Amino acid sequence: MVSFLTGKILPFIFIAAIKLVTILWNMITNRDDNLNFVMRFVRTSMLIITCISLISGISYPEKAVIILFLTGDLLDRIIFYIDFKPLDINRLIYSHLKEAEK
């Protein structure tokens, strides 16, 4: 985020490339429902648009590009929490106790 807001091209492109690879990998390996796929697709397109605007320098400092970038980052956070599946310690203890009883 800092590299985009300060206009540093190389760090932003490096981080964006890593994000694009992970997003595309998740889209290919995880066959999500349509809503998650659409959210990932929109996030990817927003990231590509902001990359192009930063590299070209034509429309980088405009408010619309910054709003696109921040909206994409918000979508990225939402997708992270959708994908986050913490361990349920109660279910883990219960299954361990069930196995111990056998």
TIMI-2910 file (N, C-alpha, C, CB; in pm, 1 decimal, decimal comma, always signed):
<rs>
+----------+----------+----------+----------+----------+----------+----------+----------+----------+----------+----------+----------+------+
!      n_x !      n_y !      n_z !     ca_x !     ca_y !     ca_z !      c_x !      c_y !      c_z !     cb_x !     cb_y !     cb_z ! resn !
+----------+----------+----------+----------+----------+----------+----------+----------+----------+----------+----------+----------+------+
!    +82,4 !   -118,2 !     +0,0 !     +0,0 !     +0,0 !     +0,0 !    +87,6 !   +125,6 !     +0,0 !    -94,2 !     -0,8 !   +120,7 !  Met !
!   +193,6 !   +120,6 !    +78,4 !   +281,6 !   +235,8 !    +87,4 !   +351,4 !   +260,9 !    -46,0 !   +384,7 !   +215,7 !   +198,5 !  Val !
!   +392,8 !   +152,7 !   -111,4 !   +462,3 !   +170,8 !   -239,9 !   +368,8 !   +229,9 !   -344,9 !   +519,0 !    +36,6 !   -289,8 !  Ser !
!   +240,8 !   +195,3 !   -340,5 !   +146,7 !   +253,6 !   -435,8 !   +122,9 !   +401,0 !   -405,5 !    +14,0 !   +177,2 !   -433,6 !  Phe !
!    +98,2 !   +433,2 !   -279,7 !    +66,4 !   +571,4 !   -243,8 !   +185,1 !   +665,8 !   -261,1 !    +17,9 !   +577,3 !   -100,8 !  Leu !
!   +308,0 !   +612,1 !   -250,8 !   +424,8 !   +696,5 !   -272,5 !   +470,4 !   +696,7 !   -418,1 !   +538,1 !   +651,1 !   -183,7 !  Thr !
!   +414,8 !   +607,5 !   -500,0 !   +448,4 !   +604,3 !   -641,7 !   +573,8 !   +526,3 !   -675,1 !   +463,3 !   +741,7 !   -691,2 !  Gly !
!   +619,0 !   +440,4 !   -585,0 !   +737,1 !   +356,8 !   -609,5 !   +695,7 !   +237,8 !   -695,7 !   +801,6 !   +308,4 !   -474,9 !  Lys !
!   +745,7 !   +232,3 !   -817,3 !   +697,6 !   +134,3 !   -914,8 !   +750,3 !     -6,2 !   -887,4 !   +737,1 !   +176,9 !  -1054,5 !  Ile !
!   +880,9 !    -22,2 !   -869,4 !   +938,7 !   -156,4 !   -856,8 !   +886,7 !   -235,1 !   -736,5 !  +1088,0 !   -145,7 !   -847,4 !  Leu !
!   +884,2 !   -177,6 !   -616,1 !   +829,0 !   -255,3 !   -504,2 !   +681,8 !   -290,3 !   -524,5 !   +845,3 !   -178,0 !   -374,4 !  Pro !
!   +606,3 !   -196,7 !   -581,6 !   +464,2 !   -223,4 !   -603,3 !   +444,3 !   -335,4 !   -704,3 !   +392,6 !    -96,9 !   -650,7 !  Phe !
!   +519,4 !   -334,1 !   -813,0 !   +506,9 !   -437,5 !   -915,4 !   +547,5 !   -573,0 !   -859,2 !   +592,5 !   -402,9 !  -1038,2 !  Ile !
!   +653,2 !   -575,9 !   -778,5 !   +697,5 !   -701,7 !   -717,5 !   +589,1 !   -760,7 !   -627,9 !   +825,9 !   -679,6 !   -636,6 !  Phe !
!   +533,6 !   -679,2 !   -540,3 !   +429,9 !   -726,5 !   -448,9 !   +302,3 !   -760,2 !   -525,2 !   +401,0 !   -621,1 !   -340,9 !  Ile !
!   +267,5 !   -680,8 !   -625,0 !   +147,7 !   -707,2 !   -705,0 !   +161,5 !   -837,3 !   -782,6 !   +120,8 !   -591,2 !   -801,3 !  Ala !
!   +281,2 !   -865,9 !   -832,6 !   +302,2 !   -991,8 !   -904,7 !   +284,0 !  -1111,0 !   -812,1 !   +442,0 !   -995,3 !   -967,8 !  Ala !
!   +335,1 !  -1100,9 !   -691,6 !   +316,3 !  -1209,4 !   -594,1 !   +168,4 !  -1226,1 !   -561,9 !   +396,5 !  -1181,4 !   -464,4 !  Ile !
!    +97,3 !  -1115,2 !   -541,5 !    -46,6 !  -1122,1 !   -512,3 !   -123,6 !  -1181,6 !   -629,3 !   -101,4 !   -982,5 !   -479,4 !  Lys !
!    -89,2 !  -1141,7 !   -751,2 !   -158,7 !  -1194,9 !   -868,1 !   -138,7 !  -1345,4 !   -881,1 !   -110,6 !  -1124,9 !   -994,5 !  Leu !
!    -16,8 !  -1391,7 !   -856,7 !     +9,9 !  -1535,1 !   -865,4 !    -69,9 !  -1610,9 !   -760,0 !   +160,2 !  -1563,1 !   -848,9 !  Val !
!    -73,3 !  -1559,7 !   -637,3 !   -148,0 !  -1629,6 !   -532,6 !   -298,4 !  -1624,7 !   -557,4 !   -116,3 !  -1569,6 !   -396,3 !  Thr !
!   -348,8 !  -1513,3 !   -607,4 !   -491,5 !  -1504,1 !   -637,4 !   -529,1 !  -1601,1 !   -749,1 !   -529,2 !  -1360,1 !   -676,8 !  Ile !
!   -448,8 !  -1602,7 !   -854,4 !   -477,4 !  -1694,1 !   -965,1 !   -462,9 !  -1839,4 !   -922,3 !   -385,0 !  -1665,2 !  -1083,0 !  Leu !
!   -365,6 !  -1868,9 !   -838,5 !   -348,9 !  -2005,7 !   -788,4 !   -471,6 !  -2048,5 !   -706,5 !   -220,4 !  -2016,5 !   -702,2 !  Trp !
!   -520,9 !  -1958,4 !   -621,7 !   -639,7 !  -1989,9 !   -542,9 !   -762,9 !  -2004,8 !   -630,6 !   -663,5 !  -1882,4 !   -438,3 !  Asn !
!   -772,4 !  -1925,3 !   -737,0 !   -887,1 !  -1936,9 !   -827,1 !   -884,5 !  -2070,1 !   -901,6 !   -888,7 !  -1820,3 !   -927,2 !  Met !
!   -764,8 !  -2119,6 !   -933,9 !   -753,2 !  -2244,8 !  -1007,9 !   -771,8 !  -2365,1 !   -916,4 !   -618,0 !  -2252,7 !  -1077,7 !  Ile !
!   -706,7 !  -2364,4 !   -800,7 !   -710,6 !  -2481,8 !   -712,9 !   -838,2 !  -2491,5 !   -631,6 !   -593,0 !  -2479,9 !   -620,0 !  Thr !
!   -891,9 !  -2381,8 !   -587,1 !  -1013,3 !  -2383,2 !   -506,2 !  -1132,5 !  -2350,3 !   -594,0 !  -1003,0 !  -2283,3 !   -388,5 !  Asn !
!  -1216,3 !  -2446,6 !   -612,4 !  -1338,2 !  -2423,4 !   -690,0 !  -1445,1 !  -2367,3 !   -596,8 !  -1387,5 !  -2555,2 !   -759,1 !  Arg !
!  -1440,4 !  -2236,9 !   -578,3 !  -1533,8 !  -2170,1 !   -487,9 !  -1669,0 !  -2151,8 !   -554,9 !  -1478,0 !  -2034,2 !   -443,0 !  Asp !
!  -1762,5 !  -2104,9 !   -474,3 !  -1892,0 !  -2069,8 !   -531,9 !  -1876,4 !  -1942,8 !   -616,4 !  -1999,4 !  -2049,7 !   -420,0 !  Asp !
!  -1982,3 !  -1907,1 !   -682,9 !  -1975,2 !  -1796,1 !   -778,5 !  -1939,4 !  -1663,0 !   -713,3 !  -2106,9 !  -1782,3 !   -850,3 !  Asn !
!  -1989,7 !  -1637,5 !   -592,0 !  -1961,8 !  -1509,6 !   -526,4 !  -1812,8 !  -1494,6 !   -496,3 !  -2043,2 !  -1497,1 !   -396,9 !  Leu !
!  -1750,4 !  -1598,4 !   -442,0 !  -1606,5 !  -1590,5 !   -412,6 !  -1525,0 !  -1577,1 !   -540,4 !  -1560,6 !  -1714,2 !   -334,2 !  Asn !
!  -1564,6 !  -1647,1 !   -645,4 !  -1493,9 !  -1636,2 !   -772,5 !  -1504,4 !  -1494,2 !   -828,3 !  -1549,8 !  -1737,5 !   -873,7 !  Phe !
!  -1624,0 !  -1436,9 !   -821,1 !  -1644,2 !  -1301,1 !   -871,6 !  -1562,0 !  -1201,6 !   -789,5 !  -1794,4 !  -1263,2 !   -868,0 !  Val !
!  -1559,8 !  -1219,0 !   -657,2 !  -1480,8 !  -1129,0 !   -572,8 !  -1332,9 !  -1139,1 !   -606,5 !  -1503,2 !  -1160,8 !   -424,5 !  Met !
!  -1282,9 !  -1259,3 !   -627,6 !  -1141,7 !  -1276,7 !   -663,4 !  -1112,9 !  -1216,6 !   -801,3 !  -1103,7 !  -1426,6 !   -661,6 !  Arg !
!  -1205,0 !  -1234,2 !   -894,1 !  -1187,2 !  -1180,2 !  -1028,4 !  -1185,4 !  -1027,5 !  -1025,7 !  -1298,4 !  -1230,4 !  -1121,4 !  Phe !
!  -1278,6 !   -967,7 !   -951,4 !  -1283,4 !   -821,1 !   -939,9 !  -1157,1 !   -769,8 !   -872,3 !  -1408,8 !   -775,9 !   -860,5 !  Val !
!  -1111,7 !   -838,6 !   -769,1 !   -988,8 !   -798,7 !   -700,1 !   -870,2 !   -802,9 !   -796,4 !   -962,4 !   -890,4 !   -578,2 !  Arg !
!   -862,3 !   -909,0 !   -875,3 !   -753,7 !   -921,8 !   -971,5 !   -758,6 !   -810,8 !  -1075,0 !   -759,3 !  -1057,4 !  -1040,1 !  Thr !
!   -876,5 !   -780,7 !  -1125,0 !   -887,9 !   -676,0 !  -1226,6 !   -853,6 !   -539,0 !  -1168,8 !  -1029,3 !   -674,2 !  -1285,5 !  Ser !
!   -892,8 !   -511,2 !  -1044,5 !   -857,2 !   -383,6 !   -982,3 !   -706,7 !   -371,0 !   -962,7 !   -928,4 !   -368,4 !   -848,2 !  Met !
!   -642,4 !   -481,5 !   -927,5 !   -498,0 !   -479,3 !   -909,8 !   -426,6 !   -456,6 !  -1042,7 !   -450,5 !   -609,6 !   -846,1 !  Leu !
!   -474,5 !   -519,5 !  -1148,1 !   -414,1 !   -500,6 !  -1280,5 !   -432,8 !   -356,8 !  -1328,3 !   -475,4 !   -599,0 !  -1382,5 !  Ile !
!   -551,9 !   -300,9 !  -1307,5 !   -577,7 !   -162,2 !  -1349,2 !   -485,9 !    -64,9 !  -1275,3 !   -725,4 !   -124,8 !  -1324,0 !  Ile !
!   -470,0 !    -84,3 !  -1145,2 !   -382,3 !     +6,0 !  -1070,3 !   -235,7 !    -12,8 !  -1110,1 !   -399,0 !    -16,7 !   -919,5 !  Thr !
!   -196,2 !   -134,7 !  -1143,1 !    -59,2 !   -157,7 !  -1191,7 !    -34,9 !    -83,6 !  -1322,4 !    -33,0 !   -308,2 !  -1211,0 !  Cys !
!   -129,7 !    -94,9 !  -1413,3 !   -114,6 !    -27,7 !  -1542,5 !   -109,2 !   +123,4 !  -1524,1 !   -229,9 !    -65,7 !  -1637,1 !  Ile !
!   -194,4 !   +176,7 !  -1437,1 !   -193,5 !   +322,2 !  -1417,5 !    -65,5 !   +370,0 !  -1351,8 !   -312,4 !   +364,9 !  -1333,8 !  Ser !
!     -8,7 !   +288,7 !  -1262,1 !   +115,9 !   +327,9 !  -1197,4 !   +232,7 !   +319,7 !  -1295,4 !   +142,8 !   +239,5 !  -1075,1 !  Leu !
!   +236,3 !   +214,6 !  -1376,7 !   +345,8 !   +199,9 !  -1472,6 !   +339,7 !   +307,4 !  -1579,7 !   +342,1 !    +61,6 !  -1537,2 !  Ile !
!   +220,5 !   +332,3 !  -1633,5 !   +209,2 !   +430,5 !  -1741,6 !   +226,8 !   +573,4 !  -1690,2 !    +73,7 !   +416,8 !  -1811,3 !  Ser !
!   +184,6 !   +598,7 !  -1568,1 !   +197,6 !   +731,7 !  -1511,1 !    +95,6 !   +830,7 !  -1563,8 !   +333,9 !   +783,7 !  -1536,7 !  Gly !
!     +9,2 !   +785,9 !  -1652,4 !    -89,1 !   +875,9 !  -1712,9 !   -198,5 !   +912,5 !  -1613,0 !   -151,1 !   +811,5 !  -1837,8 !  Ile !
!   -255,0 !   +812,6 !  -1548,0 !   -367,8 !   +841,2 !  -1459,7 !   -338,9 !   +801,2 !  -1315,5 !   -492,2 !   +769,4 !  -1508,9 !  Ser !
!   -212,4 !   +790,6 !  -1278,1 !   -179,4 !   +743,2 !  -1143,6 !   -232,2 !   +832,8 !  -1032,2 !    -31,0 !   +730,6 !  -1130,0 !  Tyr !
!   -205,3 !   +962,3 !  -1030,7 !   -244,4 !  +1037,3 !   -911,1 !   -393,4 !  +1070,1 !   -903,0 !   -166,7 !  +1164,1 !   -905,2 !  Pro !
!   -473,9 !  +1025,2 !   -996,6 !   -616,5 !  +1058,4 !   -991,9 !   -685,0 !   +986,3 !   -876,1 !   -684,8 !  +1021,8 !  -1124,9 !  Glu !
!   -789,2 !  +1048,9 !   -827,1 !   -862,5 !   +993,2 !   -713,8 !   -929,0 !   +861,5 !   -748,8 !   -966,4 !  +1091,6 !   -665,2 !  Lys !
!   -974,1 !   +846,5 !   -872,7 !  -1042,8 !   +723,6 !   -913,8 !   -950,4 !   +602,3 !   -903,0 !  -1095,1 !   +737,3 !  -1057,7 !  Ala !
!   -824,8 !   +618,8 !   -940,3 !   -729,3 !   +508,0 !   -932,9 !   -698,5 !   +474,2 !   -787,7 !   -599,4 !   +542,8 !  -1008,2 !  Val !
!   -685,8 !   +574,3 !   -705,5 !   -660,3 !   +550,0 !   -563,0 !   -780,0 !   +481,4 !   -498,8 !   -629,2 !   +682,2 !   -489,7 !  Ile !
!   -900,2 !   +521,4 !   -535,3 !  -1020,9 !   +456,3 !   -482,8 !  -1027,9 !   +311,8 !   -531,6 !  -1148,5 !   +534,0 !   -525,5 !  Ile !
!   -992,9 !   +287,4 !   -657,5 !   -988,2 !   +149,4 !   -707,8 !   -889,5 !    +65,3 !   -629,0 !   -950,8 !   +147,5 !   -856,1 !  Leu !
!   -773,5 !   +121,6 !   -602,5 !   -672,2 !    +48,0 !   -527,1 !   -719,7 !    +17,4 !   -385,4 !   -541,8 !   +127,2 !   -522,5 !  Phe !
!   -775,4 !   +115,8 !   -317,7 !   -821,3 !    +94,5 !   -180,1 !   -940,9 !     -0,5 !   -173,9 !   -858,2 !   +228,0 !   -115,9 !  Leu !
!  -1029,4 !     +6,1 !   -272,9 !  -1141,5 !    -87,3 !   -278,6 !  -1090,7 !   -229,5 !   -302,1 !  -1240,7 !    -46,4 !   -389,5 !  Thr !
!   -992,4 !   -243,7 !   -389,0 !   -932,6 !   -374,9 !   -411,6 !   -865,5 !   -428,8 !   -287,3 !   -832,7 !   -368,2 !   -524,1 !  Gly !
!   -800,5 !   -341,0 !   -211,1 !   -737,9 !   -384,2 !    -86,9 !   -843,2 !   -427,8 !    +14,9 !   -651,2 !   -271,8 !    -29,0 !  Asp !
!   -954,1 !   -356,2 !    +19,8 !  -1063,7 !   -395,7 !   +108,6 !  -1120,2 !   -531,8 !    +67,2 !  -1175,3 !   -288,9 !   +107,6 !  Leu !
!  -1137,0 !   -553,2 !    -61,5 !  -1182,3 !   -683,7 !   -110,6 !  -1082,5 !   -793,0 !    -74,3 !  -1203,2 !   -679,8 !   -262,7 !  Leu !
!   -955,2 !   -760,7 !    -80,7 !   -851,6 !   -856,4 !    -43,8 !   -865,4 !   -896,7 !   +102,7 !   -712,2 !   -797,5 !    -70,0 !  Asp !
!   -893,7 !   -801,1 !   +187,9 !   -914,7 !   -831,9 !   +331,1 !  -1038,3 !   -917,7 !   +351,5 !   -927,8 !   -702,2 !   +413,1 !  Arg !
!  -1145,6 !   -887,7 !   +279,9 !  -1268,8 !   -966,7 !   +291,0 !  -1243,1 !  -1109,8 !   +245,8 !  -1382,7 !   -903,5 !   +207,2 !  Ile !
!  -1172,3 !  -1126,4 !   +135,2 !  -1140,6 !  -1260,0 !    +85,3 !  -1053,3 !  -1335,1 !   +185,1 !  -1070,3 !  -1251,5 !    -51,2 !  Ile !
!   -961,0 !  -1264,9 !   +249,2 !   -877,0 !  -1329,5 !   +350,3 !   -962,1 !  -1386,6 !   +462,7 !   -774,8 !  -1230,2 !   +406,9 !  Phe !
!  -1056,5 !  -1309,3 !   +512,1 !  -1139,1 !  -1357,7 !   +622,6 !  -1239,5 !  -1463,6 !   +578,9 !  -1212,3 !  -1242,2 !   +686,2 !  Tyr !
!  -1278,1 !  -1464,6 !   +453,5 !  -1362,3 !  -1572,8 !   +402,8 !  -1282,3 !  -1702,3 !   +397,6 !  -1418,4 !  -1538,0 !   +262,8 !  Ile !
!  -1156,6 !  -1694,0 !   +353,9 !  -1071,3 !  -1812,0 !   +342,2 !  -1017,7 !  -1860,0 !   +476,1 !   -956,6 !  -1782,9 !   +250,1 !  Asp !
!  -1014,9 !  -1774,3 !   +576,1 !   -957,2 !  -1807,9 !   +705,9 !  -1046,7 !  -1907,5 !   +778,4 !   -937,2 !  -1681,1 !   +791,4 !  Phe !
!   -992,4 !  -2024,1 !   +804,5 !  -1067,4 !  -2129,4 !   +873,2 !   -987,8 !  -2172,1 !   +996,9 !  -1094,2 !  -2251,8 !   +777,8 !  Lys !
!  -1013,0 !  -2106,3 !  +1109,8 !   -936,9 !  -2140,6 !  +1229,6 !   -978,6 !  -2277,2 !  +1284,2 !   -955,5 !  -2032,9 !  +1337,1 !  Pro !
!   -889,7 !  -2337,5 !  +1360,3 !   -920,9 !  -2465,3 !  +1423,2 !  -1024,6 !  -2444,7 !  +1532,7 !   -793,6 !  -2530,9 !  +1480,7 !  Leu !
!  -1120,1 !  -2533,0 !  +1538,2 !  -1218,8 !  -2530,5 !  +1644,8 !  -1167,9 !  -2623,3 !  +1754,3 !  -1361,6 !  -2573,6 !  +1593,5 !  Asp !
!  -1116,9 !  -2565,4 !  +1861,7 !  -1052,0 !  -2643,7 !  +1965,4 !  -1150,4 !  -2738,8 !  +2034,0 !   -988,2 !  -2551,3 !  +2068,1 !  Ile !
!  -1275,9 !  -2697,6 !  +2048,7 !  -1374,2 !  -2785,6 !  +2111,3 !  -1397,1 !  -2911,2 !  +2027,8 !  -1506,2 !  -2711,4 !  +2131,8 !  Asn !
!  -1410,1 !  -2894,5 !  +1897,4 !  -1430,5 !  -3009,7 !  +1809,8 !  -1305,8 !  -3097,7 !  +1807,0 !  -1466,3 !  -2963,5 !  +1667,3 !  Arg !
!  -1190,1 !  -3038,6 !  +1813,7 !  -1065,6 !  -3113,2 !  +1814,0 !  -1051,8 !  -3196,9 !  +1940,8 !   -947,2 !  -3018,3 !  +1800,3 !  Leu !
!  -1084,8 !  -3139,3 !  +2056,4 !  -1079,1 !  -3212,3 !  +2183,2 !  -1183,2 !  -3323,4 !  +2184,3 !  -1101,2 !  -3116,7 !  +2302,7 !  Ile !
!  -1303,3 !  -3293,2 !  +2135,6 !  -1410,4 !  -3393,1 !  +2133,4 !  -1371,6 !  -3512,1 !  +2044,9 !  -1542,2 !  -3329,7 !  +2083,0 !  Tyr !
!  -1315,8 !  -3485,5 !  +1928,4 !  -1276,1 !  -3596,5 !  +1840,7 !  -1161,9 !  -3675,8 !  +1899,9 !  -1236,6 !  -3544,7 !  +1703,4 !  Ser !
!  -1071,5 !  -3609,0 !  +1970,8 !   -962,4 !  -3679,7 !  +2036,8 !  -1015,5 !  -3767,8 !  +2148,8 !   -859,4 !  -3580,5 !  +2091,8 !  His !
!  -1111,3 !  -3719,7 !  +2225,2 !  -1170,0 !  -3799,3 !  +2333,2 !  -1247,6 !  -3917,5 !  +2277,3 !  -1261,7 !  -3712,6 !  +2420,4 !  Leu !
!  -1316,2 !  -3898,1 !  +2166,8 !  -1390,5 !  -4008,3 !  +2101,8 !  -1293,9 !  -4117,9 !  +2056,2 !  -1472,7 !  -3955,4 !  +1980,1 !  Lys !
!  -1179,9 !  -4078,5 !  +2002,3 !  -1081,0 !  -4177,2 !  +1957,8 !  -1018,1 !  -4247,7 !  +2075,7 !   -972,8 !  -4110,8 !  +1873,3 !  Glu !
!  -1001,3 !  -4179,5 !  +2187,5 !   -942,3 !  -4239,6 !  +2306,4 !  -1037,7 !  -4341,9 !  +2368,1 !   -906,5 !  -4131,0 !  +2409,3 !  Ala !
!  -1168,2 !  -4319,9 !  +2354,9 !  -1266,8 !  -4413,2 !  +2409,0 !  -1268,4 !  -4544,8 !  +2332,9 !  -1404,8 !  -4350,8 !  +2406,2 !  Glu !
!  -1231,8 !  -4540,4 !  +2206,5 !  -1234,7 !  -4663,0 !  +2123,6 !  -1122,4 !  -4749,6 !  +2157,3 !  -1231,3 !  -4632,2 !  +1976,6 !  Lys !
+----------+----------+----------+----------+----------+----------+----------+----------+----------+----------+----------+----------+------+
</rs>
